[in-house]
Amino acid sequence: MSNTLPAAIHHALAAPPVNGVFADITFKNSLIDSSELGRSDPLLSGGSGRLWLSNDHRFRLELQADGGKPDAQIVVNHDSWWAYDPGSNTVYQGTLPTGTAHKSAAQHDAKDAVPTVAKIQQELNRVMQHVGVTGPIPSNVGQQPAYTVRVTPKDSGGLIGAAELAWDAARGVPLRVALYSRSDPANPVLELAASDIQYGPQDASVFSIVPPSDAKVVKVATARTQRVRENKPKGKHKAGKRQGITGVTAVAQHLSFPLDAPASLAGLSRSSVKLLDMSGHPGALVIYGQGLGSVAVVEQAVSRKAAAPQSSSTGGGDRTGLSLPTVNLNGTSAQELDTALGTVVRFTRSGVSYIVAGSVSKTVADAAARGL
């Protein structure tokens, strides 16, 4: 096994490609208390499952649910993907960018030369100006000899404490990824790890499953579909013309509602304002602060359909079936998700939807939301 990180990375990149992967996996999620959200499923509470990967980049991840419920699934078939959430009986569908999805590993080799150890060291030196890196630490993951590397941000802001990645020392295949909070650097908040892994061809039928027929379908706009949408005319203007518009005055001129962008929020100075194209409708992104401790505010006019009352058995939950905790913001009721890695606050006022989010504490996020 290599004794330096550049050598270990070089060895992983130069390893012969595997022709398929099957693994038993465990998923840990202590980011969200599922009891606060009104439901429990493996996506929220964690669990065990299986993972498949073919030599032509098809992928499937399955997390097994309790009580005979359908399993959570993520399936990628070349240029399309879908993910099934059993808690809300919802399937999310999208497409991937066109490019190299169908190319074999041999086709990639001709263009993608493995960087030298010296080049890898050069890139690591640049990265280490912003993060601390520990490793490679010899370990054993999924019954395979592995290397583990731990990365910690040098930026003192934010709630993210560290991230870890482990990969097969001989084959370079990722075996574990974990994310830690600043308040508890010893226990991962999120972790996906192989408990046992086998290499070999995977049958095509593994990737041919379909989501439950009674599931609600949500189409997700990815980078590929967004580019197509931006090239289509939208009334007198094309959505593409909205790209690159920044600054309070310029952005405000393109909105159908008054832009709310005070000079500071929660003690953080406004650092940028950008116009967004949100499914063909203009919105605004306002950033406060710098680095990991910054706060983002997204503003958008509420459509009549979205503003209409939603019937839900969870009472006050969102359209995915989650029942989020509420908080009072100057007389306005807001939904709030407070986690070990950050906070999201969502509310509607005077026909405008606001989302306040950041890797910050509940106290900072609430103060920012109250300042709008």
N, C-alpha and C positions, 0 to 999 in steps of 0.2 A: 504494500500500500504506500501511496505517496506521502511524503512528510511535509510538503508545503502546499498552500492553497492553490497557487497558480498551476503547479504540477497536477494536482488532483482534478482541477477543472479541465485542464488540457486532456488528461486521460479520459475523462467522462465524455468530452466532445468528440474525441477520436475513436471511441469504442464502436465496434460494428453494430449496426442497427438490429434491434430485436424484431422478430417476425410476428409478434403478438404478445399480449399480456393478459393474464387473469389473476385477480388478487382478491382476497378477503380483506375488508377494510373496516376501520372504526372511525366514527366521526364524533367529535366532542364539540358541543356548543353551549358554553355558559355565558355567552354574550347577552342573551335575552332570557328573562324568567318567563317561561311559557305560561305559567299560571296567571300572570298579569295580562296576557294577551287573549285570554278566553279560550285557548285551545292548546292541544299538545300533539306534536307529530315529530318524526325524526329530523326534520329540517330545523326545528326549533329546540328540541331537547337532546339531539344527538342520538346515536345508535350504531348498529353494525350493518354491514351490507357487502356488496360485491362490485367489482370494477372490471371492465373489459376494454381492451384496446387492440385494434387490428393493425396490420402492417400498412394499410392504406388510409390510416388516420381516422377510422370510424371509432366512436367512443360511446361507452354506456356506463353510467354510475347508478347504482340502486341502493337505497336505504330502506331497510325493512321496517314496516310499521307493526304495531301491536294490535291485538283484538280483531284480526281478520281484515283490517283495513287495507286498501291498495297501497303499494309501496311508493315512496318518492322516487322519481326517475329523472335522469338527464341523459338524453340521447343525441349524438351528433352523427349525421350521415352525410359525409362529404361537405356539401355547401348549405345544408340546412340543419336546424337543431330544434328540439323541444324539451321542455322541462315540466314535470307534473308535480303539483303541490297537493298532497292528499288532504291537508287540513282545510283547504278552501275548495277542493275538487276543481282546481283550475289548471289548465295546461297553457304554458307560454310558448309561443312559436316564433322563430326568426330565421334569418338567413345569414350566412357568413360571407365575408368579402371574397370575390373571385380571385383566383391566383393559383396557388400551388397545392390545393387540397388533394388533387388526384395524382400528383407526382409521387413516384416512388423514392425511397431513400437514395437509390443509385443515381437518379436524375438530379437530386439535390447536390450530391457530392461533387459534381463537375463544377458547380458555381460557388459552393459554400466551403471554402478551404478552412480547415481548423486553424485558429490563430496559434502562434507560437507561445511558449511559456513566457517569454519576454514581453510579448504584446499583451497577454493576459495580466501580467504584473503591472504594466503601464496603466491599463484600464482600472485595475484595482486601486492603484495609487490615487487616481482621480476620484473614484467612488468614495474612498476612505477619507476624503476631505469633508464629507457630509455624514458618514456613518462609521461606527466602530464595527470591526469584523473579527470574530473569533472562530478559529478552525484552520484546517479540517480536523474534526474530532472523530477518531475511529469509533464506530458503533455497530450495532446489528439491528436492522429494521426489516420486518417481513421475512425473517429467517435468512437474510442476506447480509454479508459484510457491507458496511455502508460508511459514508462520511457525513457528518453533520456540521453545518456552518450556521452561526448565530450572528445576526445583524442588529445593531442598536443605533437609533438615530442620535446624532449629536445635537440636533435642534431640541431645546429644552421645552418647547411648547407641545401641546397635544397630549393625548392619553395613551398613545401607542408606545409600548416599552421596548419590544423586540420582535423579531421574526426569525424562525429557524427553518432550514431546508436540509433534508437528508436525501442522498441518492445512492444507488447501487454502486459500490466502488469499482466493480468490474465492467458494468454495462452502461453506467451513466443514467439509468432510469430513476426519476424522482420516486421516493418511497414515503416521504412524510413532509408535510408543511404545517407550521404552527404559528400562531400570532399571540403575543403576550401584551398585557396592559402594563402601564408604568407603575401602577399600584401593587401589582403582583407579578414580578418578573419570573417566578419559579413555576407557576401553573398556567398552561395555555388557556386562553379564552376560546380560541377556535383551533381545532386540530383535525387534520385528515391524514390517516396513516394506514399503511398496509400491515396487516397482521400476518399475512402469508401471501407469497407471490410466486406464480409459475409463469414460465416463458414458453411460448409456442403459438402456432396458428390458431385463430378463433373463428368459429363457424359463422357464416354470414347471417344465419337465422337469429343469432344473439342480438343483432342490431335492427331486426325487422319488427320489433314489437310496436304496438300503437297504444296511445293513452286511452283511458276509459271513454266510452262513447258518450256518456252523459256529462262529461266535464265541460265547464265553461272554457271557451277559447279566447285567449288574449294575444293579439299580434304585437310583437315587439319590434320597434324600429331600430335596426342596427346601423352601423356605418354605411353598409351597402345600400339599404333601402332609404336611408336619409339622403344620400347623394342623389338617388333617383328622384326623390321628392323635391329636392332643392332645384333641380333642373326643369321642373314643370312650372308653367306660369301660374301665379296666384293673383287673380284680378289684374290690376294695373301693374303690379310689380312681380318680379320673380323672387322666390325665397332666397335664392343665391345672393341677391343684392344686399340682403340683410347681414351677410357674413362680414366680420371685421369692423362693425360699427361699435365704437367705444366712447366712453365719456358720458357724464350726466346729461348734458344738453342734447347731444346727438342721439342718445338712446331714448330720451324722453319724447323726442319728436316722432318716434316710430311706434309709440305705445298708444293704446286706446284708453288708458287709465293714467292717473297721475303717478309718476315714479316716486317711490318712497326710498330715498337714499341719503339719510343724514350723514354728516361729516364723520361721525363716530358712533359706535354702538358698543356697549359693555366695556368701555375703556379702550376699544380697538379702533384705530383710524381707518377710514375708507381707503382701500388701496386700488380698486379697479371697478369699472362698471362696463358690462358687455351686453349687447343685444343678442337674444336667443331666438331661434326659430323652433317653436315647440309644436310639432305636428301641424305646421303651416300657420301657426298663430304667433305673433311676436310676444316675447317675454323679456325679462331682465335678470341678469345675474350680477349681484353686487358682492364684492369680497371685502371683508374687514380683517385687518391684521396681516401678518406674514407667516409663511411656513406652516408647520403642522398644527399650530394653535390658532389658525385663522378660522373665521366664520363665514359661511356662504349664505346669501339670501337670494332665493328665486321668487320672482313675482310674475303673475300671469292673470289675465282677466278670466273670470269664471264663466264658462258657457252656460246657457240656460239648462241644458241637459244635465251638466255636472252639478248645477245648483239645486236641481229638483230633489226633494226628499227621497232617500233611499230606504226601501224596506229591508230590514235585516234582523235576523234572530239574535244577533249579538248585541243589538242596541247600542248605537253610537259608534259602531265599528266602521271600518272602511269597506270598500267594495270587494276586497279579497277575503272578507270574513274575519279579519283581525279586530279585536276589541282593544284599542289602544287606551292607555290611561289619559285622563284629561287634566288640564291645568287652566287656571283663570289668568288671562292676560288683559289687565285693565278693563275688565268687564266682558271680554271676548273669550269664549270657550275654545281651547286649542287641544289638539291631540299631541301627545309627547311620547317619544321612545328614548328612554335614558339607559345607556349601556356602559360597560366598562371601557369601551373604546371611543365613545362619542355620544352625542345627543342630537335628535331631530325633533323639531317642533313644527307643527302644521296647523294653520288656521285660515279662515276666510273673513274678510272685512270689507264692507262697501263694494261687493262685487269683484274683489281681488283676492286671489289665492296666494298665500305666503308660505314658503318652506324655509326654515332656518336650520342649518346643519353645520356640524363641525366636530372635530376630535377634541371636544371641550366638555366640561362638566355641565350638569343640569343648571347650576347656578348661573354660569356664563351664558348658556343658550337662552334661558328664561329672560335674563337681563337684556340680551340682544333683541329678543322678540318683543319685549315690552317697550323698547326704544323706537319701534316702528310706528 
